[in-house]
Amino acid sequence: MDLPQQLSHQLKGMERLVDADSGAILFRHPSLRGIPDLVVEGDGYTLEFIGSTLLCLDISDPAGMARLLADPVKSQLPVVI
């Protein structure tokens, strides 16, 4: 199983919290606690890991995350968006 598949599998078992006011989404491992070993911050999101296990994914700006996910798709389209 490659890294994207592992992360996708881990997200399925996580708790999801949504802030109705800001639109922020938090995926949190239901049983894992502690200080993360690795924190990765990007445009509108933060990933926190303990070892190779995803502790949480905080999507503070869903539009920023959508831009990140849209870039690979845009390169495959026959017209420019």
Distance bins in CASP14 RR format, pairs under 12 A and 6 or more apart:
PFRMAT RR
TARGET T0000
AUTHOR 0000-0000-0000
RMODE 2
METHOD distances of the structure
MODEL  1
1 7 0 0 0 0 1 0 0 0 0 0 0
1 8 0 0 0 0 1 0 0 0 0 0 0
1 9 1 0 0 1 0 0 0 0 0 0 0
1 10 0 0 0 0 0 1 0 0 0 0 0
1 52 0 0 0 0 0 1 0 0 0 0 0
2 8 0 0 0 0 1 0 0 0 0 0 0
2 9 0 0 0 0 0 1 0 0 0 0 0
3 9 0 0 0 0 0 1 0 0 0 0 0
3 10 0 0 0 0 0 1 0 0 0 0 0
3 47 0 0 0 0 0 1 0 0 0 0 0
3 49 0 0 0 0 0 1 0 0 0 0 0
3 52 0 0 0 0 1 0 0 0 0 0 0
3 54 0 0 0 0 0 1 0 0 0 0 0
4 10 0 0 0 0 0 1 0 0 0 0 0
4 11 0 0 0 0 0 1 0 0 0 0 0
4 54 0 0 0 0 0 1 0 0 0 0 0
4 69 0 0 0 0 0 1 0 0 0 0 0
4 72 0 0 0 0 0 1 0 0 0 0 0
5 11 0 0 0 0 0 1 0 0 0 0 0
5 12 0 0 0 0 0 1 0 0 0 0 0
6 12 0 0 0 0 0 1 0 0 0 0 0
6 49 0 0 0 0 0 1 0 0 0 0 0
6 51 0 0 0 0 0 1 0 0 0 0 0
6 52 1 0 0 1 0 0 0 0 0 0 0
6 53 0 0 0 0 1 0 0 0 0 0 0
6 54 0 0 0 0 1 0 0 0 0 0 0
7 13 0 0 0 0 0 1 0 0 0 0 0
7 14 0 0 0 0 0 1 0 0 0 0 0
7 27 0 0 0 0 0 1 0 0 0 0 0
7 29 0 0 0 0 0 1 0 0 0 0 0
7 40 0 0 0 0 0 1 0 0 0 0 0
7 47 0 0 0 0 1 0 0 0 0 0 0
7 49 0 0 0 0 1 0 0 0 0 0 0
7 52 0 0 0 0 1 0 0 0 0 0 0
7 53 0 0 0 0 0 1 0 0 0 0 0
7 54 1 0 1 0 0 0 0 0 0 0 0
7 55 0 0 0 0 0 1 0 0 0 0 0
7 57 0 0 0 0 1 0 0 0 0 0 0
8 14 0 0 0 0 0 1 0 0 0 0 0
8 27 0 0 0 0 0 1 0 0 0 0 0
8 54 0 0 0 0 0 1 0 0 0 0 0
8 57 0 0 0 0 0 1 0 0 0 0 0
9 52 0 0 0 0 0 1 0 0 0 0 0
9 53 0 0 0 0 0 1 0 0 0 0 0
9 54 0 0 0 0 1 0 0 0 0 0 0
10 27 0 0 0 0 1 0 0 0 0 0 0
10 28 0 0 0 0 0 1 0 0 0 0 0
10 29 1 0 0 1 0 0 0 0 0 0 0
10 30 0 0 0 0 0 1 0 0 0 0 0
10 32 0 0 0 0 0 1 0 0 0 0 0
10 47 0 0 0 0 0 1 0 0 0 0 0
10 49 0 0 0 0 1 0 0 0 0 0 0
10 50 0 0 0 0 0 1 0 0 0 0 0
10 51 0 0 0 0 0 1 0 0 0 0 0
10 52 0 0 0 0 1 0 0 0 0 0 0
10 53 1 0 0 1 0 0 0 0 0 0 0
10 54 1 0 1 0 0 0 0 0 0 0 0
10 55 0 0 0 0 1 0 0 0 0 0 0
10 56 0 0 0 0 0 1 0 0 0 0 0
10 57 0 0 0 0 1 0 0 0 0 0 0
11 25 0 0 0 0 0 1 0 0 0 0 0
11 26 0 0 0 0 0 1 0 0 0 0 0
11 27 1 0 1 0 0 0 0 0 0 0 0
11 28 0 0 0 0 0 1 0 0 0 0 0
11 29 0 0 0 0 1 0 0 0 0 0 0
11 30 0 0 0 0 0 1 0 0 0 0 0
11 47 0 0 0 0 0 1 0 0 0 0 0
11 53 0 0 0 0 0 1 0 0 0 0 0
11 54 1 0 0 1 0 0 0 0 0 0 0
11 55 0 0 0 0 0 1 0 0 0 0 0
11 56 0 0 0 0 0 1 0 0 0 0 0
11 57 1 0 0 1 0 0 0 0 0 0 0
11 59 0 0 0 0 0 1 0 0 0 0 0
12 27 0 0 0 0 1 0 0 0 0 0 0
12 29 0 0 0 0 0 1 0 0 0 0 0
12 30 0 0 0 0 0 1 0 0 0 0 0
12 54 0 0 0 0 0 1 0 0 0 0 0
13 27 0 0 0 0 1 0 0 0 0 0 0
13 28 0 0 0 0 0 1 0 0 0 0 0
13 29 0 0 0 0 1 0 0 0 0 0 0
13 30 1 0 0 1 0 0 0 0 0 0 0
13 31 0 0 0 0 0 1 0 0 0 0 0
13 32 0 0 0 0 0 1 0 0 0 0 0
13 53 0 0 0 0 0 1 0 0 0 0 0
13 54 0 0 0 0 1 0 0 0 0 0 0
13 57 0 0 0 0 0 1 0 0 0 0 0
14 25 0 0 0 0 0 1 0 0 0 0 0
14 26 0 0 0 0 1 0 0 0 0 0 0
14 27 1 0 1 0 0 0 0 0 0 0 0
14 28 1 0 1 0 0 0 0 0 0 0 0
14 29 1 0 1 0 0 0 0 0 0 0 0
14 30 1 0 0 1 0 0 0 0 0 0 0
14 31 0 0 0 0 0 1 0 0 0 0 0
14 32 0 0 0 0 1 0 0 0 0 0 0
14 47 0 0 0 0 0 1 0 0 0 0 0
14 48 0 0 0 0 0 1 0 0 0 0 0
14 53 0 0 0 0 0 1 0 0 0 0 0
14 54 1 0 0 1 0 0 0 0 0 0 0
14 55 0 0 0 0 1 0 0 0 0 0 0
14 56 1 0 0 1 0 0 0 0 0 0 0
14 57 1 0 0 1 0 0 0 0 0 0 0
14 58 0 0 0 0 0 1 0 0 0 0 0
15 25 0 0 0 0 0 1 0 0 0 0 0
15 26 0 0 0 0 1 0 0 0 0 0 0
15 27 1 0 0 1 0 0 0 0 0 0 0
15 28 1 0 1 0 0 0 0 0 0 0 0
15 29 1 0 0 1 0 0 0 0 0 0 0
15 30 1 0 1 0 0 0 0 0 0 0 0
15 31 0 0 0 0 1 0 0 0 0 0 0
15 32 0 0 0 0 0 1 0 0 0 0 0
15 55 0 0 0 0 0 1 0 0 0 0 0
15 56 0 0 0 0 1 0 0 0 0 0 0
15 57 0 0 0 0 0 1 0 0 0 0 0
16 24 0 0 0 0 0 1 0 0 0 0 0
16 25 1 0 0 1 0 0 0 0 0 0 0
16 26 1 0 0 1 0 0 0 0 0 0 0
16 27 1 0 1 0 0 0 0 0 0 0 0
16 28 1 0 0 1 0 0 0 0 0 0 0
16 29 0 0 0 0 0 1 0 0 0 0 0
16 30 0 0 0 0 0 1 0 0 0 0 0
16 56 0 0 0 0 0 1 0 0 0 0 0
16 57 0 0 0 0 1 0 0 0 0 0 0
16 58 0 0 0 0 0 1 0 0 0 0 0
16 59 0 0 0 0 0 1 0 0 0 0 0
17 23 0 0 0 0 0 1 0 0 0 0 0
17 24 0 0 0 0 1 0 0 0 0 0 0
17 25 1 0 0 1 0 0 0 0 0 0 0
17 26 1 0 1 0 0 0 0 0 0 0 0
17 27 0 0 0 0 1 0 0 0 0 0 0
17 28 1 0 0 1 0 0 0 0 0 0 0
17 30 0 0 0 0 0 1 0 0 0 0 0
17 56 0 0 0 0 1 0 0 0 0 0 0
17 57 0 0 0 0 0 1 0 0 0 0 0
17 58 0 0 0 0 1 0 0 0 0 0 0
17 59 0 0 0 0 0 1 0 0 0 0 0
18 24 1 0 0 1 0 0 0 0 0 0 0
18 25 1 0 1 0 0 0 0 0 0 0 0
18 26 1 0 0 1 0 0 0 0 0 0 0
18 27 0 0 0 0 0 1 0 0 0 0 0
18 28 0 0 0 0 0 1 0 0 0 0 0
18 58 0 0 0 0 0 1 0 0 0 0 0
18 59 0 0 0 0 1 0 0 0 0 0 0
18 62 0 0 0 0 1 0 0 0 0 0 0
19 25 1 0 0 1 0 0 0 0 0 0 0
19 26 1 0 0 1 0 0 0 0 0 0 0
19 58 0 0 0 0 0 1 0 0 0 0 0
19 59 0 0 0 0 0 1 0 0 0 0 0
19 60 0 0 0 0 1 0 0 0 0 0 0
19 61 0 0 0 0 0 1 0 0 0 0 0
19 62 0 0 0 0 0 1 0 0 0 0 0
22 44 0 0 0 0 0 1 0 0 0 0 0
22 58 0 0 0 0 0 1 0 0 0 0 0
22 59 0 0 0 0 0 1 0 0 0 0 0
22 60 1 0 0 1 0 0 0 0 0 0 0
22 61 0 0 0 0 1 0 0 0 0 0 0
22 62 0 0 0 0 1 0 0 0 0 0 0
22 63 0 0 0 0 0 1 0 0 0 0 0
23 44 0 0 0 0 0 1 0 0 0 0 0
23 58 0 0 0 0 0 1 0 0 0 0 0
23 59 0 0 0 0 1 0 0 0 0 0 0
23 60 0 0 0 0 1 0 0 0 0 0 0
23 61 0 0 0 0 1 0 0 0 0 0 0
23 62 1 0 0 1 0 0 0 0 0 0 0
23 63 0 0 0 0 1 0 0 0 0 0 0
23 64 0 0 0 0 0 1 0 0 0 0 0
23 65 0 0 0 0 0 1 0 0 0 0 0
24 44 0 0 0 0 1 0 0 0 0 0 0
24 45 0 0 0 0 1 0 0 0 0 0 0
24 46 0 0 0 0 0 1 0 0 0 0 0
24 57 0 0 0 0 0 1 0 0 0 0 0
24 58 1 0 0 1 0 0 0 0 0 0 0
24 59 1 0 0 1 0 0 0 0 0 0 0
24 60 1 0 1 0 0 0 0 0 0 0 0
24 61 1 0 0 1 0 0 0 0 0 0 0
24 62 1 0 0 1 0 0 0 0 0 0 0
24 63 0 0 0 0 0 1 0 0 0 0 0
24 64 0 0 0 0 0 1 0 0 0 0 0
24 65 0 0 0 0 0 1 0 0 0 0 0
25 44 0 0 0 0 0 1 0 0 0 0 0
25 45 0 0 0 0 1 0 0 0 0 0 0
25 46 0 0 0 0 0 1 0 0 0 0 0
25 56 0 0 0 0 0 1 0 0 0 0 0
25 57 0 0 0 0 1 0 0 0 0 0 0
25 58 1 0 0 1 0 0 0 0 0 0 0
25 59 1 0 1 0 0 0 0 0 0 0 0
25 60 0 0 0 0 1 0 0 0 0 0 0
25 61 0 0 0 0 0 1 0 0 0 0 0
25 62 1 0 0 1 0 0 0 0 0 0 0
25 63 0 0 0 0 0 1 0 0 0 0 0
25 64 0 0 0 0 0 1 0 0 0 0 0
25 65 0 0 0 0 1 0 0 0 0 0 0
25 66 0 0 0 0 0 1 0 0 0 0 0
26 45 0 0 0 0 0 1 0 0 0 0 0
26 46 0 0 0 0 1 0 0 0 0 0 0
26 47 0 0 0 0 0 1 0 0 0 0 0
26 48 0 0 0 0 0 1 0 0 0 0 0
26 55 0 0 0 0 0 1 0 0 0 0 0
26 56 1 0 0 1 0 0 0 0 0 0 0
26 57 1 0 0 1 0 0 0 0 0 0 0
26 58 1 0 1 0 0 0 0 0 0 0 0
26 59 1 0 0 1 0 0 0 0 0 0 0
26 60 0 0 0 0 1 0 0 0 0 0 0
26 62 0 0 0 0 0 1 0 0 0 0 0
27 45 0 0 0 0 0 1 0 0 0 0 0
27 46 0 0 0 0 0 1 0 0 0 0 0
27 47 0 0 0 0 1 0 0 0 0 0 0
27 48 0 0 0 0 0 1 0 0 0 0 0
27 54 1 0 0 1 0 0 0 0 0 0 0
27 55 0 0 0 0 1 0 0 0 0 0 0
27 56 1 0 0 1 0 0 0 0 0 0 0
27 57 1 0 1 0 0 0 0 0 0 0 0
27 58 1 0 0 1 0 0 0 0 0 0 0
27 59 1 0 0 1 0 0 0 0 0 0 0
27 65 0 0 0 0 0 1 0 0 0 0 0
28 34 0 0 0 0 0 1 0 0 0 0 0
28 36 0 0 0 0 0 1 0 0 0 0 0
28 46 0 0 0 0 0 1 0 0 0 0 0
28 47 0 0 0 0 0 1 0 0 0 0 0
28 48 0 0 0 0 1 0 0 0 0 0 0
28 54 0 0 0 0 1 0 0 0 0 0 0
28 55 1 0 0 1 0 0 0 0 0 0 0
28 56 1 0 1 0 0 0 0 0 0 0 0
28 57 0 0 0 0 1 0 0 0 0 0 0
28 58 0 0 0 0 1 0 0 0 0 0 0
28 59 0 0 0 0 0 1 0 0 0 0 0
29 36 0 0 0 0 0 1 0 0 0 0 0
29 47 0 0 0 0 0 1 0 0 0 0 0
29 48 0 0 0 0 1 0 0 0 0 0 0
29 49 0 0 0 0 0 1 0 0 0 0 0
29 50 0 0 0 0 1 0 0 0 0 0 0
29 51 0 0 0 0 0 1 0 0 0 0 0
29 53 1 0 0 1 0 0 0 0 0 0 0
29 54 1 0 0 1 0 0 0 0 0 0 0
29 55 1 0 1 0 0 0 0 0 0 0 0
29 56 1 0 0 1 0 0 0 0 0 0 0
29 57 0 0 0 0 1 0 0 0 0 0 0
30 53 0 0 0 0 0 1 0 0 0 0 0
30 54 0 0 0 0 0 1 0 0 0 0 0
30 55 0 0 0 0 0 1 0 0 0 0 0
30 56 0 0 0 0 0 1 0 0 0 0 0
31 50 0 0 0 0 0 1 0 0 0 0 0
31 53 0 0 0 0 0 1 0 0 0 0 0
31 55 0 0 0 0 0 1 0 0 0 0 0
32 48 0 0 0 0 1 0 0 0 0 0 0
32 49 0 0 0 0 0 1 0 0 0 0 0
32 50 1 0 0 1 0 0 0 0 0 0 0
32 51 0 0 0 0 0 1 0 0 0 0 0
32 52 0 0 0 0 0 1 0 0 0 0 0
32 53 1 0 0 1 0 0 0 0 0 0 0
32 54 0 0 0 0 1 0 0 0 0 0 0
32 55 1 0 1 0 0 0 0 0 0 0 0
32 56 0 0 0 0 1 0 0 0 0 0 0
33 48 0 0 0 0 0 1 0 0 0 0 0
33 50 0 0 0 0 1 0 0 0 0 0 0
33 53 0 0 0 0 0 1 0 0 0 0 0
33 55 0 0 0 0 1 0 0 0 0 0 0
33 56 0 0 0 0 0 1 0 0 0 0 0
34 48 0 0 0 0 1 0 0 0 0 0 0
34 49 0 0 0 0 0 1 0 0 0 0 0
34 50 1 0 0 1 0 0 0 0 0 0 0
34 51 0 0 0 0 0 1 0 0 0 0 0
34 53 0 0 0 0 0 1 0 0 0 0 0
34 55 1 0 0 1 0 0 0 0 0 0 0
34 56 0 0 0 0 0 1 0 0 0 0 0
35 48 0 0 0 0 1 0 0 0 0 0 0
35 49 0 0 0 0 0 1 0 0 0 0 0
35 50 1 0 0 1 0 0 0 0 0 0 0
35 51 0 0 0 0 0 1 0 0 0 0 0
35 55 0 0 0 0 1 0 0 0 0 0 0
36 46 0 0 0 0 1 0 0 0 0 0 0
36 47 0 0 0 0 1 0 0 0 0 0 0
36 48 1 1 0 0 0 0 0 0 0 0 0
36 49 1 0 1 0 0 0 0 0 0 0 0
36 50 1 0 1 0 0 0 0 0 0 0 0
36 51 0 0 0 0 1 0 0 0 0 0 0
36 52 0 0 0 0 0 1 0 0 0 0 0
36 53 0 0 0 0 1 0 0 0 0 0 0
36 54 0 0 0 0 1 0 0 0 0 0 0
36 55 1 0 1 0 0 0 0 0 0 0 0
36 56 0 0 0 0 1 0 0 0 0 0 0
36 57 0 0 0 0 0 1 0 0 0 0 0
36 58 0 0 0 0 0 1 0 0 0 0 0
37 47 0 0 0 0 0 1 0 0 0 0 0
37 48 0 0 0 0 1 0 0 0 0 0 0
37 49 1 0 1 0 0 0 0 0 0 0 0
37 50 1 0 1 0 0 0 0 0 0 0 0
37 51 1 0 1 0 0 0 0 0 0 0 0
37 52 0 0 0 0 1 0 0 0 0 0 0
37 53 0 0 0 0 1 0 0 0 0 0 0
37 54 0 0 0 0 0 1 0 0 0 0 0
37 55 0 0 0 0 1 0 0 0 0 0 0
38 46 0 0 0 0 0 1 0 0 0 0 0
38 47 0 0 0 0 1 0 0 0 0 0 0
38 48 1 0 0 1 0 0 0 0 0 0 0
38 49 1 0 1 0 0 0 0 0 0 0 0
38 50 0 0 0 0 1 0 0 0 0 0 0
38 51 1 0 0 1 0 0 0 0 0 0 0
38 52 0 0 0 0 1 0 0 0 0 0 0
38 53 0 0 0 0 0 1 0 0 0 0 0
38 54 0 0 0 0 0 1 0 0 0 0 0
38 55 0 0 0 0 1 0 0 0 0 0 0
38 56 0 0 0 0 0 1 0 0 0 0 0
39 45 0 0 0 0 0 1 0 0 0 0 0
39 46 1 0 0 1 0 0 0 0 0 0 0
39 47 1 0 0 1 0 0 0 0 0 0 0
39 48 1 0 1 0 0 0 0 0 0 0 0
39 49 1 0 0 1 0 0 0 0 0 0 0
39 50 0 0 0 0 0 1 0 0 0 0 0
39 54 0 0 0 0 0 1 0 0 0 0 0
39 55 0 0 0 0 1 0 0 0 0 0 0
39 56 0 0 0 0 1 0 0 0 0 0 0
39 57 0 0 0 0 0 1 0 0 0 0 0
39 58 0 0 0 0 0 1 0 0 0 0 0
40 46 1 0 0 1 0 0 0 0 0 0 0
40 47 1 0 1 0 0 0 0 0 0 0 0
40 48 1 0 0 1 0 0 0 0 0 0 0
40 49 1 0 0 1 0 0 0 0 0 0 0
40 54 0 0 0 0 0 1 0 0 0 0 0
40 55 0 0 0 0 0 1 0 0 0 0 0
40 56 0 0 0 0 0 1 0 0 0 0 0
40 57 0 0 0 0 1 0 0 0 0 0 0
40 58 0 0 0 0 0 1 0 0 0 0 0
40 68 0 0 0 0 0 1 0 0 0 0 0
41 47 1 0 0 1 0 0 0 0 0 0 0
41 48 0 0 0 0 1 0 0 0 0 0 0
41 57 0 0 0 0 0 1 0 0 0 0 0
41 58 0 0 0 0 1 0 0 0 0 0 0
41 59 0 0 0 0 0 1 0 0 0 0 0
41 60 0 0 0 0 1 0 0 0 0 0 0
41 61 0 0 0 0 0 1 0 0 0 0 0
42 57 0 0 0 0 0 1 0 0 0 0 0
42 58 0 0 0 0 0 1 0 0 0 0 0
42 59 0 0 0 0 0 1 0 0 0 0 0
42 60 0 0 0 0 1 0 0 0 0 0 0
42 61 0 0 0 0 1 0 0 0 0 0 0
42 64 0 0 0 0 1 0 0 0 0 0 0
42 65 0 0 0 0 1 0 0 0 0 0 0
42 67 0 0 0 0 0 1 0 0 0 0 0
42 68 1 0 0 1 0 0 0 0 0 0 0
43 59 0 0 0 0 0 1 0 0 0 0 0
43 60 0 0 0 0 1 0 0 0 0 0 0
43 61 1 0 0 1 0 0 0 0 0 0 0
43 62 0 0 0 0 0 1 0 0 0 0 0
43 63 0 0 0 0 1 0 0 0 0 0 0
43 64 1 0 1 0 0 0 0 0 0 0 0
43 65 1 0 0 1 0 0 0 0 0 0 0
43 66 0 0 0 0 0 1 0 0 0 0 0
43 67 1 0 0 1 0 0 0 0 0 0 0
43 68 1 0 0 1 0 0 0 0 0 0 0
43 69 0 0 0 0 0 1 0 0 0 0 0
43 70 0 0 0 0 0 1 0 0 0 0 0
43 71 0 0 0 0 0 1 0 0 0 0 0
44 57 0 0 0 0 0 1 0 0 0 0 0
44 58 0 0 0 0 1 0 0 0 0 0 0
44 59 1 0 0 1 0 0 0 0 0 0 0
44 60 1 0 1 0 0 0 0 0 0 0 0
44 61 1 1 0 0 0 0 0 0 0 0 0
44 62 0 0 0 0 1 0 0 0 0 0 0
44 63 0 0 0 0 1 0 0 0 0 0 0
44 64 1 0 1 0 0 0 0 0 0 0 0
44 65 1 0 1 0 0 0 0 0 0 0 0
44 66 0 0 0 0 1 0 0 0 0 0 0
44 67 0 0 0 0 1 0 0 0 0 0 0
44 68 0 0 0 0 1 0 0 0 0 0 0
44 69 0 0 0 0 0 1 0 0 0 0 0
45 56 0 0 0 0 0 1 0 0 0 0 0
45 57 1 0 0 1 0 0 0 0 0 0 0
45 58 1 0 0 1 0 0 0 0 0 0 0
45 59 1 0 1 0 0 0 0 0 0 0 0
45 60 1 0 0 1 0 0 0 0 0 0 0
45 61 1 0 0 1 0 0 0 0 0 0 0
45 62 0 0 0 0 1 0 0 0 0 0 0
45 63 0 0 0 0 0 1 0 0 0 0 0
45 64 1 0 0 1 0 0 0 0 0 0 0
45 65 1 0 1 0 0 0 0 0 0 0 0
45 66 0 0 0 0 0 1 0 0 0 0 0
45 67 0 0 0 0 0 1 0 0 0 0 0
45 68 1 0 0 1 0 0 0 0 0 0 0
45 69 0 0 0 0 0 1 0 0 0 0 0
46 54 0 0 0 0 0 1 0 0 0 0 0
46 55 0 0 0 0 0 1 0 0 0 0 0
46 56 1 0 0 1 0 0 0 0 0 0 0
46 57 1 0 0 1 0 0 0 0 0 0 0
46 58 1 0 1 0 0 0 0 0 0 0 0
46 59 0 0 0 0 1 0 0 0 0 0 0
46 60 1 0 0 1 0 0 0 0 0 0 0
46 61 0 0 0 0 0 1 0 0 0 0 0
46 65 0 0 0 0 0 1 0 0 0 0 0
47 53 0 0 0 0 0 1 0 0 0 0 0
47 54 1 0 0 1 0 0 0 0 0 0 0
47 55 0 0 0 0 1 0 0 0 0 0 0
47 56 1 0 0 1 0 0 0 0 0 0 0
47 57 1 0 1 0 0 0 0 0 0 0 0
47 58 0 0 0 0 1 0 0 0 0 0 0
47 59 0 0 0 0 1 0 0 0 0 0 0
47 60 0 0 0 0 0 1 0 0 0 0 0
47 65 0 0 0 0 0 1 0 0 0 0 0
47 68 0 0 0 0 0 1 0 0 0 0 0
48 54 1 0 0 1 0 0 0 0 0 0 0
48 55 1 0 1 0 0 0 0 0 0 0 0
48 56 1 0 1 0 0 0 0 0 0 0 0
48 57 1 0 0 1 0 0 0 0 0 0 0
48 58 1 0 0 1 0 0 0 0 0 0 0
49 55 1 0 0 1 0 0 0 0 0 0 0
49 56 0 0 0 0 1 0 0 0 0 0 0
49 57 0 0 0 0 0 1 0 0 0 0 0
50 56 0 0 0 0 1 0 0 0 0 0 0
57 65 0 0 0 0 1 0 0 0 0 0 0
58 65 0 0 0 0 0 1 0 0 0 0 0
59 65 1 0 1 0 0 0 0 0 0 0 0
59 66 0 0 0 0 1 0 0 0 0 0 0
59 68 0 0 0 0 0 1 0 0 0 0 0
59 69 0 0 0 0 0 1 0 0 0 0 0
61 67 0 0 0 0 1 0 0 0 0 0 0
61 68 0 0 0 0 0 1 0 0 0 0 0
62 68 0 0 0 0 0 1 0 0 0 0 0
62 69 0 0 0 0 0 1 0 0 0 0 0
63 69 0 0 0 0 0 1 0 0 0 0 0
63 70 0 0 0 0 0 1 0 0 0 0 0
64 70 0 0 0 0 1 0 0 0 0 0 0
64 71 0 0 0 0 0 1 0 0 0 0 0
65 71 0 0 0 0 0 1 0 0 0 0 0
66 73 0 0 0 0 0 1 0 0 0 0 0
66 74 0 0 0 0 0 1 0 0 0 0 0
67 73 0 0 0 0 0 1 0 0 0 0 0
67 74 0 0 0 0 1 0 0 0 0 0 0
67 81 0 0 0 0 0 1 0 0 0 0 0
68 74 0 0 0 0 0 1 0 0 0 0 0
70 76 0 0 0 0 0 1 0 0 0 0 0
70 77 0 0 0 0 1 0 0 0 0 0 0
70 81 0 0 0 0 1 0 0 0 0 0 0
71 77 0 0 0 0 0 1 0 0 0 0 0
71 81 0 0 0 0 0 1 0 0 0 0 0
73 81 0 0 0 0 1 0 0 0 0 0 0
74 80 1 0 0 1 0 0 0 0 0 0 0
74 81 1 0 1 0 0 0 0 0 0 0 0
75 81 0 0 0 0 0 1 0 0 0 0 0
END
